[in-house]
Amino acid sequence: MLYRETGQFKTSYVADSQIFPIRQDRIGVGLLLAVAFLVVPLVASEYWFSALLIPFLVFALAALGLNILTGYCGQLSLGSAAFMAVGAYAAYNFQLRIEGMPILLSFVMGGLCAAAVGVLFGLPSLRIKGFYLAVATLAAQFFVVWVLTKFSWFSNNSSSGVISAQKLEMFGYAIDTPMQKYLFVLAIVSVLALLAKNLVRSSTGRAWMAVRDMDVAAEVIGIPLMRTKLLAFAVSSFYCGMAGALYAFCYLGSVEPDGFSLDLSFKILFMIIIGGVGSILGSFLGAAFILLLPILLDNFLPPLAEFLHLSLRSSSVSHIQMMMFGGLIIFFLIVEPHGLARLWQIAKEKLRLWPFPH
């Protein structure tokens, strides 16, 4: 009864095709955005902005890009961090070599460069799929890092490949405080998330899901496999490239090629597994879970060990974190393959029938 859409009649095609057709969803999303844009900047500290909120938004955007490719199109990829590196270094070079280029346009161009690289490494998907495609995309991970390290032009002749991001500036105003960077990242992620939500509901998204479910049947009904798969690689890599640019300019400030390692690609993959494969919401839930769990364990395990009169070293906490990550991934793969997003969906179904038993 709390989440009942009964009585919400749609009298036009436009009303029926809204991104959020249920009134409760529209109110919930509106309240969430209002809190994120208006309330959080007033109550959060600089530590929250720099260490929690900005990385959460950046990794959620990267997970969203991978979810478009893996969750909606069914193409497994292990090169997300490589595409983030392309976006970061491309945005840096656009800012460095084209005087007066707007920072936002540099990010978009960096995302387009990542999309081009993603299409290049997505070509094997036309012949192979599954585990073999994951191995093919794994080549992008090592190749991109090797190129950025080997050719110093990309890092402005830095011997170590480390780049220091330029200062952020929009319409003559400097974006230098953690709160301003948070609002800047939040605005970009919100727009791209809404675009992704609308894209997966379109004919393109339906084509992706048809290819994911059975590519042979999709080709029989007239869906062009080559264009559909390569478009998924392009859009996914664009999102990862934008995330990489935000990662370098708004979070770290300076990055190196080895910072976009295979571990980062696996971390993004774990986000969509735990959050929910094939779900826009799952990308955000998975990013929040992966980032917040280590902080919770850091604050919870030492007092618990002290209460139980046990000695716990700092290295043991990190080991316990890795064990819990592995256990949770196995748990979600077995018990709830659709992740946290499915649990939220089940909760909404329960609210539809509350207070009556299901």
Secondary structure, DSSP 4 states (H G I P E B T S, - for coil): -TT--TT----SHHHHT-SS-SHHHHHHHHHHHHIIIIIHHHH--HHIIIIIIHHHHHHHHHHHHHHIIIIIT----S-HHHHHHHHHHHHHHHHHHSTT--HHHHHHHHHHHHHHHHHHHHGGGGT--THHHHHHHHHHHHHHHHHHHH-GGGGTS-TT--EEPPPEEETTEEE-SHHHHHHHHHHHHHHHHHHHHHHHTSHHHHHHHHHHH-HHHHHHTT--HHHHHHHHHHHHHHHHHHHHHHIIIIIISEE-GGGS-HHHHHHHHHHHHHH-TT-HHHHHHHHHHHHHHHHHHHHHHHHHHHHTT----HHHHHHHHHHHHHHHHHHHHHT-TTHHHHHHHHHHHHHHHTTS--
